[in-house]
Amino acid sequence: MQNNPTPAVSVLIDTYNQVHFLEQAVSSVLEQGLSPSELEIVIVDDGSTDNTESIAAKFAPRVQYLRKSNGGQISAYNLAIGQTRAPIIAFLDADDWWAKTKLHIVLNEFSKDYAVTAVGHGFIQYFDQARTEEPCLPAKTYRFDLSTPQNARFAHAARRFLSTSKMAVRRSVVEAAGTLPDQLVFFDVALQVAAMALGPAVVLNQPLTFYRVHGENLYESQQPDANNLRRKLQCLNAQLEFFPGMLARLGVSPQAIAAILLPDELDRDRLRIDLEGGWPWDAFRLERRRFLAKYEKPTPAYAAFKWLALAPALFMPPAAYYRARDWYFRHNLRRFRKFTGEPVPAAEIQVQNSPAHSD
């Protein structure tokens, strides 16, 4: 008896109690137009208590269904990744779905350049409660790697376009990253940085994923609370502990490792202040580091404005200082400081149709 042919791409769908979304996610993969010999689909169910299994059964035999006891996304990934066979692996969260041309475009990008280790792309945010859409995509196609500290600073900006439902990687990336510790909580950031360590990751300026924003999202929650923030802090602490060793093993220089992890360090320190409090100078030092890391050559007028805006952090409680900052942004008071000129970030990709603000 002959073995089944190796598919061109494996799609790994992770799910936990997302039965209301799962059918749309799986259908969007089947609508890619690839034959059963070209496309392998694996659903890993991290111990759902709803009727996820019955939904998955509707798609048999096109879909392989794996069920495990609840242990978190990393444990689900570590179990399921070994069940995939294709040289290219694409990932999809069960609450998201794909545009119909996604896999054709992504596979074409891999075939054009065998040095490319990962392909990401723009996306459309779908706000579940309001039922509205908002596109977010880079202004052009970018390539990212960690070959130099400057490249590593630039590479951090790619991560929003290389998260789970927007990312496909070569199997060599998965093998290089190895078994991931449960403490990381999510696997996508580990694969992102491993891909950029091994070679260029490409981010396409096309919106190929619909990313659902709803109350249970960790990083895009509509109403983040203290528990949500603690989970973010847990993720960042685990990443900052695990990534230096992994990246060093993959040949990344200490300077480049420090550069790509600096934004995570700053975010971790901000979360600590939010959750644990601190002294006024803690907020001042943190915001000074954030400013110096983000803008290498601000205009003199903007630099003066920034130091003036930072001065209250020296005597205000951090919570009060950050409430004042949020009020400033919420009321768009930055329009009154146009005389300072718009600062240009030192390492940031240009993004279309995405609301943003500068400090």
N, C-alpha and C positions, 0 to 999 in steps of 0.2 A: 504493500500500500504506500502511495506517495505522500510525502508531507505536504501540508498546505503551503502555498507560495508565500514568501515574505511580503507583507503589504508595503505600500509606499509610505504610509503615514499611520501612526497609532494616535488615537484621541483618548485621553484620560479625563473622565468626568468625575469629580469628587462631589459627594453630596451628604448632607445630614439634615433630615427633617425639612426637605425642600420639595415636597411632593407637588405643590402647586406650581412650581416652576420647571420641574424636571422634564416633562414631556416637550415643552417648547425648546429646551436646550438640546435634547436628543434629536428632535425633528430637524433642528437647524444644522446638525452635523450630517444627517442623512440627505438633506437637501443640497449638499455640496456637489452631488452628481458623480461621486466616485463609486466604482463597483465594489462588491464585497471582497474581491481579491486585492484591491488597491487600498481599502480603508478598513482599519481595525478599530473598534470602539469598545472601551472598557469602562464600566461604571463601578466605582468603589463606594460602597455605602458604609459610612462610619457609625453603624449602630443606630440607624433611624428608628423612631418609635411610631412613625406614621406608615402609610401603605406604599412606601417607596418601591418595595420589591414587586408589587403588582403592576406598577407603572413600567418598571424596567422589563417585566415579562412581556409586555405588549410589543416590545421591539425585538424579541428573540426571533430567529437566531442571529440577527445582525449585531446584537449587543451581547458582550460578556458581562455578567453581573457578579460582583464580588461583595460579600457582606462580612463585616467584622464587628467585634464589640467596640463600643465607643472609646476612642483614645486620642482623638484630635487629627487634624489634617496631615501632619507629618507622618504619623503612624499609618494612615490610610495610603499616603503616597509611597512610603517604603514598602508596603505590602504589594500595591498594585503595579508599581513601575516594572517589577520583574516579570509581570504577565504580558507586557507589551513586547512586540517583536520588530517593529519597523525601525529604519534608520533615522526617521524624523518623528518626534513626539510633540503633539500639540495638546494644550491643556484648556479645560473649560470648567468653570464653576457652574453648578447646576442652576443657579439663579440668573445666569447670563445666557446670551445666545449670539449666534454668528450671522453675518451677512452671507448671502449665498455664494459669493465668489471668494470667500476667505481662503480656503485651502488651496485653490488653484493659484492664487496670487502668491501665497506664502511658499508653496512648493516650487513655483517658478523662480522665486528669489534664491532659494537654496541651490537650485540647479545651475543658475548663472555663475555662481562663485562658490567653489567647494571650500574656500577658506572661511566662509560665513558660518558662525557657530549658533546663532540664534536670530530669529526674525520676530519683530514686534511691529506695532502699527497704532494708528489713531483709533478712536472709539467714539461711540455715541452714548452719553450718559442718559439713562432713562430713569426719571424720578417717579418711583412707583406710586407715591401718594398723590402727586399732582398730575400724573400721566402726561408729563411733558418730556421733551428730548432736548439735549444740548450737545452738539458735536465738540470734540476736543481732539485736535490732531496737530502734529508738527508741521511747520510751514514748508518743509521740504524733507526729503529722505536723508537720514543721518546714519553714520557709522560710528560705533563706539568701541573703545578698547581701553586697557589699563597699562599700556606700554610705557607711559610717562606720567608723572604727577599731574601735569596739565590735562592730559587726556582723561585721567581718573576723575579730576574735578568736574570735567564736562560730562563724564559718563553717568554720574549720579542723576543727572536730569533725565536720563533715558528710562529710569526705572518705572515711571508711571505708565509707559507704553510697552513695558515688558512684564507686566503683572499677569497673573494666571491665565485669564481668558484671552489675553492679547499676545501670548507667547508661544512660540514653537522652537524647539532646540534639536540639535543633532544628538544622537545617542551618546556620542563621545563626551558631551557635557554632563550628562547624567552619570556616566561612569566615573568621570573625574571628580564630581562632587561627592560621590560615595553615599553611604547611608547617613541620613541627616538626623541630628538629635531632636527629640520631641520638644525640647525647650524652645526651639526656633518658632514653633506654632505654625508657621506657614513655610512652604517649600520654595515659593517663587523667587524670593530675593536671593536665596542661595544659588539657584540656577542662573539668575541674571548675572551675578557677579562672577560665577564660574565661567559662563559663556564669554564675558568680556575679558576675562583673564586668559582664555585659550585663543582668542582671535576676535575679529570684529563681529559685533552684533549689529544688525541693521534694523532701523526703525523706519517704517514706510509712512508716507503722509497720506494714508487712506484710512477711513473709518470702517473697520472690518468686524468690530465687535459691538454689541449692545450691552453696556454695563449697567446693571440694575442697581439703583441706589434706593435702599430701604432701611428700616429701623435696625436691622441686625448686622449691617455692614460695620466692619471695624474701622477702616480708615476713611470711609465716606458716610458715616452715620449722620442722619439728618439731625439727630438730637443726642450728641455724645454726652455720656454721663461719667461719673467717677469710675465705675467699673470698666467702662470702655477705655478710659485713659490708662487705667492700671494694666489692662491687657496690652495696650500699645507700649507701655514702659517695659513690661515683661519681654515683649518681642525685641525691642531695641537692646535691652541688656543681653539677651541671648545672642543676638547678631554680633554685637561688639565683642563678645567673648569667643564666638566660634569663627568668624570670618578671617581675622588676622592669620590664624594657623592654616586655614584652608587656602587662602590666597598666597601665603608664603610657599606652601607646598606646590602650588601651580606656577611658581616662578615670578610672582609680582613683587616689585621692589618695596621695601618698607615705606619709602616716600609716597609711592602710588597708593599703597594700602591706607596710609594715614589720610591721603587726600579724598579717597572715595568714602571713607568712613566718617570724616569730619561732620557732614550734615547730620548723620545719625547721632553722633555724640552731642551736638547742639540740641537736637530735638529731645534726646534723653534728658539733658539737664533742664530744659524748659519744662518737661513733664514732671520732673522731680519737684521743681518749684511749685507747679500747679497743685500737685498732690500733697506735698510735704511742707510747703512753705519755705521760708528762708529769710535771710537778712537783705536789706535794700541793696547792698553792694553785690550780692549774688546775682540779682537781676541785671545790675549795671554791667558787671563783668561779662555775663552771658550775652547780653545784647551788643556789647562792644565787639565780642568775638564774632557774632553773627554778621555784624556790619562789615568788619574787616575781611571776613571770609567771602562775603557775597560781592563786594564792590572793590576792585583793585584800584581803580582810578576815578573816584567820584569828582565832580566839579568842586572847586573850593567853596562855592555857595552851598552846595548840597551837603558837603562835609560839615560846614559850620552849622547848618540847620540840624543835622543829625546829632551832633554833640550837644546842641541846645535841647533837643528833644530827649536825649538820654539823661540830662542833668537831674530831672525829677526822680529818676530811679535811685539816686544816691540817698534820698531821704524818705521816699514813700515805701510803705510795705509792698512787696512784690505783687500781691493780689490786687491792690489798689492801682498800682502802676499799669498792670496788664488790663484791668478793666477800663482805664483811661485810654489806653492804646486801642482797645476794641471799639470804644465809643468813637474815637477819631476816625477809624476806618469805616465804621458803620454809617457815619454821617458824611463820608467822602470829603472830609475837611482838607485832604491833601490837595484839593484843587486850589487852595489859597496859597500854596507855596510853589507855584509854577515858576517864579523867578529863579529858583534854585537849579532848574534844569532837571530833566529826567535822568536818574542814575542808570547806568548800563551794567548789568550783572557781569561778573568776571567769567562765569562758565554756566551758560544757560541756553537751552535751545529755544528758538522762536516757536510759539504755539498759536495756532489760529483758533478763533471762536472759543476762547477759554477765559473766563473772568479771572483777573489777577490784580494784585496791588503791590506796590513797592513801599518800603518802610519810609 
